[in-house]
Amino acid sequence: MSEYVVEEFIKLVSVCNEDGTADLIGDLPALPYCFSRSECFQVGNVDVCWSEWMRLRDFLVRIEGSAVEGVLKAISFHVKGIKCEEASKEIYYVVRDYILRECSASDESIFMVR
C-alpha cells in the first residue's frame, strides 16, 4: 500500500494487487457531482452514491458522492486497471480535470435528485 499527498489536505491511497494492477482511491474536495447514480445507500441522514464504472484513458474510474441531509459534502474516486508503477498523484489531476470538464457543462448537480 502506498500513500500520496497531492495537496495539503488531499491524499491518495494505492493498493497493488497480485496481478500487478493497482486500485487507487482519493478525495476530490469541492467538486461538483453530475454523474448518473449506479447505486446508493443511506445511513441516518447521510446518503452515499456512486456512478457506474467509466473508461478514462486506459483505466476505469467510479465517482462517489456523499451528502448530509441532501447537501453534497464530498466526492471521491476509485480507479482500477492501472499498473502498480503508474499509481501516482498525476492520476488525481486526470480524474479532477475530467470531472470539471463533464460537470461544468451541466446546469446543476444531479447527486441528490430523488
MODANOR-V141613 format. One record per residue. N is the residue number from 1. RES is the residue in three letters. OMEGA is omega in whole degrees, -180 to 180 (999 if undefined). NEAR is the number of other C-alpha atoms within 10 Angstrom. D_LAST is the distance of its C-alpha to the last C-alpha in Angstrom with 1 decimal. Layout:
n=N res=RES omega=OMEGA near=NEAR d_last=D_LAST
n=N res=RES omega=OMEGA near=NEAR d_last=D_LAST
This chain:
n=1 res=MET omega=178 near=11 d_last=37.1
n=2 res=SER omega=177 near=12 d_last=37.2
n=3 res=GLU omega=180 near=16 d_last=35.5
n=4 res=TYR omega=175 near=15 d_last=35.4
n=5 res=VAL omega=-178 near=13 d_last=35.1
n=6 res=VAL omega=176 near=16 d_last=33.7
n=7 res=GLU omega=-172 near=8 d_last=33.7
n=8 res=GLU omega=-176 near=6 d_last=34.5
n=9 res=PHE omega=-178 near=8 d_last=31.1
n=10 res=ILE omega=180 near=14 d_last=29.8
n=11 res=LYS omega=175 near=16 d_last=30.9
n=12 res=LEU omega=176 near=22 d_last=30.5
n=13 res=VAL omega=-180 near=19 d_last=31.5
n=14 res=SER omega=178 near=21 d_last=33.1
n=15 res=VAL omega=178 near=16 d_last=34.1
n=16 res=CYS omega=178 near=17 d_last=36.6
n=17 res=ASN omega=-178 near=12 d_last=36.5
n=18 res=GLU omega=-179 near=8 d_last=39.7
n=19 res=ASP omega=178 near=8 d_last=39.3
n=20 res=GLY omega=176 near=11 d_last=39.7
n=21 res=THR omega=-178 near=18 d_last=36.0
n=22 res=ALA omega=168 near=22 d_last=33.9
n=23 res=ASP omega=-178 near=20 d_last=30.4
n=24 res=LEU omega=-179 near=26 d_last=29.5
n=25 res=ILE omega=-179 near=20 d_last=26.7
n=26 res=GLY omega=178 near=24 d_last=26.2
n=27 res=ASP omega=177 near=21 d_last=24.3
n=28 res=LEU omega=-175 near=21 d_last=23.1
n=29 res=PRO omega=172 near=13 d_last=23.0
n=30 res=ALA omega=174 near=10 d_last=21.7
n=31 res=LEU omega=179 near=18 d_last=20.4
n=32 res=PRO omega=177 near=22 d_last=17.2
n=33 res=TYR omega=-177 near=28 d_last=14.5
n=34 res=CYS omega=-175 near=22 d_last=13.8
n=35 res=PHE omega=176 near=21 d_last=13.8
n=36 res=SER omega=-177 near=14 d_last=11.7
n=37 res=ARG omega=178 near=19 d_last=10.6
n=38 res=SER omega=-179 near=13 d_last=13.1
n=39 res=GLU omega=178 near=11 d_last=12.5
n=40 res=CYS omega=167 near=13 d_last=11.1
n=41 res=PHE omega=-177 near=11 d_last=12.7
n=42 res=GLN omega=174 near=12 d_last=12.7
n=43 res=VAL omega=-176 near=8 d_last=16.0
n=44 res=GLY omega=180 near=8 d_last=16.3
n=45 res=ASN omega=-180 near=9 d_last=14.2
n=46 res=VAL omega=175 near=15 d_last=13.9
n=47 res=ASP omega=174 near=19 d_last=11.2
n=48 res=VAL omega=-179 near=20 d_last=13.0
n=49 res=CYS omega=177 near=20 d_last=11.8
n=50 res=TRP omega=-178 near=23 d_last=14.3
n=51 res=SER omega=168 near=20 d_last=15.1
n=52 res=GLU omega=171 near=15 d_last=17.5
n=53 res=TRP omega=180 near=15 d_last=21.1
n=54 res=MET omega=177 near=12 d_last=22.4
n=55 res=ARG omega=177 near=13 d_last=26.1
n=56 res=LEU omega=-172 near=13 d_last=27.4
n=57 res=ARG omega=-178 near=9 d_last=31.1
n=58 res=ASP omega=178 near=9 d_last=32.6
n=59 res=PHE omega=178 near=14 d_last=30.0
n=60 res=LEU omega=179 near=16 d_last=26.5
n=61 res=VAL omega=175 near=22 d_last=23.7
n=62 res=ARG omega=-179 near=20 d_last=20.3
n=63 res=ILE omega=-180 near=27 d_last=18.1
n=64 res=GLU omega=177 near=24 d_last=16.4
n=65 res=GLY omega=177 near=25 d_last=14.3
n=66 res=SER omega=-180 near=22 d_last=14.3
n=67 res=ALA omega=175 near=18 d_last=12.7
n=68 res=VAL omega=-178 near=16 d_last=14.1
n=69 res=GLU omega=176 near=11 d_last=12.5
n=70 res=GLY omega=-179 near=14 d_last=9.7
n=71 res=VAL omega=180 near=12 d_last=12.6
n=72 res=LEU omega=-179 near=20 d_last=13.5
n=73 res=LYS omega=-177 near=15 d_last=16.9
n=74 res=ALA omega=170 near=18 d_last=18.2
n=75 res=ILE omega=178 near=21 d_last=18.1
n=76 res=SER omega=-180 near=20 d_last=20.7
n=77 res=PHE omega=176 near=20 d_last=22.0
n=78 res=HIS omega=179 near=20 d_last=23.9
n=79 res=VAL omega=172 near=24 d_last=26.7
n=80 res=LYS omega=179 near=20 d_last=28.8
n=81 res=GLY omega=175 near=16 d_last=31.7
n=82 res=ILE omega=176 near=18 d_last=33.8
n=83 res=LYS omega=-179 near=15 d_last=37.4
n=84 res=CYS omega=-178 near=20 d_last=38.1
n=85 res=GLU omega=178 near=10 d_last=40.4
n=86 res=GLU omega=-179 near=12 d_last=37.7
n=87 res=ALA omega=180 near=24 d_last=35.3
n=88 res=SER omega=-179 near=18 d_last=35.7
n=89 res=LYS omega=176 near=19 d_last=34.0
n=90 res=GLU omega=178 near=11 d_last=34.4
n=91 res=ILE omega=178 near=17 d_last=31.4
n=92 res=TYR omega=-177 near=23 d_last=29.3
n=93 res=TYR omega=177 near=13 d_last=30.3
n=94 res=VAL omega=-180 near=12 d_last=29.6
n=95 res=VAL omega=179 near=22 d_last=26.0
n=96 res=ARG omega=-179 near=17 d_last=25.5
n=97 res=ASP omega=177 near=12 d_last=27.1
n=98 res=TYR omega=180 near=13 d_last=24.9
n=99 res=ILE omega=179 near=18 d_last=21.7
n=100 res=LEU omega=178 near=14 d_last=23.3
n=101 res=ARG omega=-177 near=11 d_last=24.4
n=102 res=GLU omega=-173 near=13 d_last=21.2
n=103 res=CYS omega=178 near=18 d_last=18.9
n=104 res=SER omega=178 near=15 d_last=21.5
n=105 res=ALA omega=-179 near=9 d_last=21.2
n=106 res=SER omega=-180 near=13 d_last=17.5
n=107 res=ASP omega=-177 near=8 d_last=17.0
n=108 res=GLU omega=175 near=11 d_last=14.0
n=109 res=SER omega=180 near=14 d_last=12.2
n=110 res=ILE omega=-173 near=15 d_last=9.1
n=111 res=PHE omega=-172 near=24 d_last=8.7
n=112 res=MET omega=175 near=19 d_last=6.0
n=113 res=VAL omega=-178 near=8 d_last=3.8
n=114 res=ARG omega=999 near=5 d_last=0.0
